[in-house]
Amino acid sequence: MNKPNFLVLSGDGINCENETAFAFREAGGRADVLHINQVLENPSILKNYQGLAFPGGFSFGDELGSGQVLANKIKHGLLKELIEFIDQDKLVIGICNGFQVLTKLGLLPSHDKKRSMALAPNIQGNFIDKWVNMSVTSKKCVWTKDIERITLPVRHGEGRIIFSSNSQSEIYEELKLNDQIALVYDEDINGSFNCIAGVCNKKGTVLGLMPHPEAALFEATSETRSKNPLNHNIPMKIFKNAINYFSQEK
């Protein structure tokens, strides 16, 4: 089989594109890094790819809120093609700032319903840069298949998952019922509703998460951990799951 090809966005303050592309290549796929403006100029380019990654970083310096300006650019120049991409059961991942973009676009938890989720400033009011332990709680998410526990770095100032006012419990229960809660922190690190760290769409093909699986693959990052040696195989499995998805009969 041909190696599945992933598009990794760059530009406008995104700063984790090379690490993310490296992860897909190491997992056995192909990856192209393209500036978001190149994609906006030619939206049909998405047809050349099986997967799409919105990497972490600080797009537009987080002006108007994390991911807001980039989300606006995509909304007015790429959203139709992006929804078609998702509806074709192709894969999308948004990491940290990428998760913020997907959320602001209304693509998570579901693009066919009114937006009900946002990523707000951390409850303690400051930027977080630490390693966190999590459990994988979704059985349908393609990206986290066969992973039970994972430890990854987080580095964000706006990572607190909140739901629409007066409907938080109902929305949370619906996500649980749909098996869309992908990752949960072992402890409350930022005030995120019920310690949610990541959410997928109903099909499990689109994942947004605040921790950085691509960063966990590098020794320079792992040296910041004070406890236990880092097992690179577990975060790498996130990317290998994406590659393996395309080798299975749909």
N, C-alpha and C positions, 0 to 999 in steps of 0.2 A: 504494500500500500504506500501511496505518497504520503510524505510527512505533512500533517496539518499545519497550516500557515496562520500565524497570529500577527495581528496589527497592534503595535504598542505606540500609543500617542506620546508626543513630546511637545515642548514649547510652552510659552506663556507661563513660565514658573514651575512647570512639572520638572521634577529632578530625580526620579527613580526609574526612568525609562530604560536605561542601559542594564541595570540590575534585573529588571523585569524581563527584558528580552533575553538576557543570559539564562534566566531560569527556564524559559520555554525551550531554548536550544539545548540546554543540559538535560532537559526531560525527554528530548527526542523529537522535538518539533522544529519548525522554522519560525523566525520572527523578524519582521521589518519594523524599524522605528521611523515613524513619519511625523512631521510637524502637523499640528492640528489644522493649520492654514492650508496645507496641501490637501488634506482630506475634505475640508470645507469647499475648496475650489473644485474638487472632483468627487462628490459623494458616492458616485458609482464604483469607486475604488474598493468600497467595502465588499463588493461581490467577489473580490480576489482572495478573501480571507474566510477562515472557518471560526476564528476567535478574535476577540477584541479586548484590549486591556487599557483601563484608565489608571495610570500609575499614581503613586503618591507624590507629594510636593506642595507647593504653595502657588497654585495657578493665580496669576495676576496679583500676587502678594496678598491674597485673601481679601482684596478690596471688596467692600459691600457684603462680606461674609465668605467663608471658605467655599470655594468652588462656584460661587454665584456668577461671576462674569463669564467663566468658561462654559457654564451651563447655559447662559443666555446665548452665547455664540452658537452652541450646538443646537439649541432649541430653534433658532431662526435659520439654520443652514444645513442641519443634518438629522433632525429628529425623525422625520418620515423614514429615511433610509435606515436609521438605527432601529426603529420599531420593526421594520420588515426583517432586518437582520436577526432580531430576537425571535420573531414569529417563525423563522425558518429553523428554529432549534439550534442555532449556532450559540457559541459560548461568549459570555461577557464577564469580566471581573473588574471591580472597582476597588482599589486599595487606598485607604485613608482619604486623601483629597479626591481620589477617584470615586470613592463611596459617596462622598459629599456631593459630587457632580451628579451621579446616578440618582441620588435622592432628590436633589433640587429639580431634576428633569422629570421626576415622577415615575421613573422606570422601576423603582423599588418602593414598596413591596410589590406593586403591580401597575403596569402601564395602562391597563384598561379600566382603572377605577380612579376616583378622585384621590389626589395625594393626601396621605394620612400620616406621614412620618417625616421627621426632620432630624438633623444633627446639630445640637445646640452646644454652646460653650461648656467646657467641663465645669462641674458644679463647684469645684474648689477655686475656679477663676484663673487658673494658670496652665501653662503648657506642661504636658506629661511626656517624659522620655524614660521608659523603663521596660523591663521584660515582664510579661504577664502569662499566667497559666490559664488555659481554657479547656472546656469540654465541647465536643462536637455533638450537637443535639438534633440535627436534621438527618433523616435517612434518605431523602430524595436529592439533596444537593450534590450535583455532579462533582464539584470541586473538592468536597471534603469526604468523598466516599472512602469507607474503610479506615477512617481516622477516628479514634475515640478521644484522645487527649493531644494537646499541642501547646507548645510554649513559643511565643513570638514577641518581638519588640513592638511597642507602641510609641508613637511620637506625634502628638496632636494637641491642639488647643480647643478644637470643636469636635468632640467625638461622642457626646452624650445623646443617645437615641431617645427621642421623645415622640409621642403620638398626639394626635389632635385632641385639644382640650375637651373635657367632658366625655370622651370616648376611649380613653386610654386602655382601660381594662378590656373593653369589647374588642378593640383592634388587636391587642395582645393575644386574646383568646382565639381570635380568628387566625392569626399567624401561627399559633400553636396547632390549631386544628388542621391547617394547610401544610404543616411541617416546614414552615419557612424560616424558623429561627435556627440559623446555621451554627452559630458559635456563642458561647456564654462564658464570661469571665468567672473565675473561681471566687473572686471577691470584687466588691464594688470599687472600681478605680476612678470613675468619673461621674457617677450619678446616672448612668445609662439605665433605662427602664429595665428592671429585673436583670441587670448586669448583661444585657445583650451586647455582643461584640460584632456580630455579623448576621445579615439577613439575605435570603435568596428569594427568587420569584417562585411562582407556583410550580413551574416545571423543574426548578432546580438548576436551570442553565445560566442564570444571572446571579452572581454573588457580589455583595458589597460587604467589606469588612474593614475595621479600623486598624488592626495589627498588620504588620508588614511581613508576609511570608518570604518575599524576595530578599529582604535584608538579612533574614536568618540564615542564608546560605553562605555568608561570608565570614571568614575568621576575624576580620577587623571588627565586625559587629559582635561576634560571639565573645570577644575579649571583654566586653562591657558587662558580661554576666558574672555574678559572684558565686552562683550556686550551680553545681552540676555541669558536666560537659554538655555542649550542645549536640543534639542528634540532628544532623542535616537531613536525614532521610525522611523525617516526618514533614517538615515544610516543603521539601521537594515533591512529596507525594501530591500536594495540591496541584502542582503543574503537570505531573505525570498523569493524574486523573483526567486532566483536560485532554492530553494527548490520547490516552486510551479510549476516551469517549468516542472518538472518531473511528476507532477500529472495531467498534461493536455495531451489530446490526440494529438499526432503529426500528 
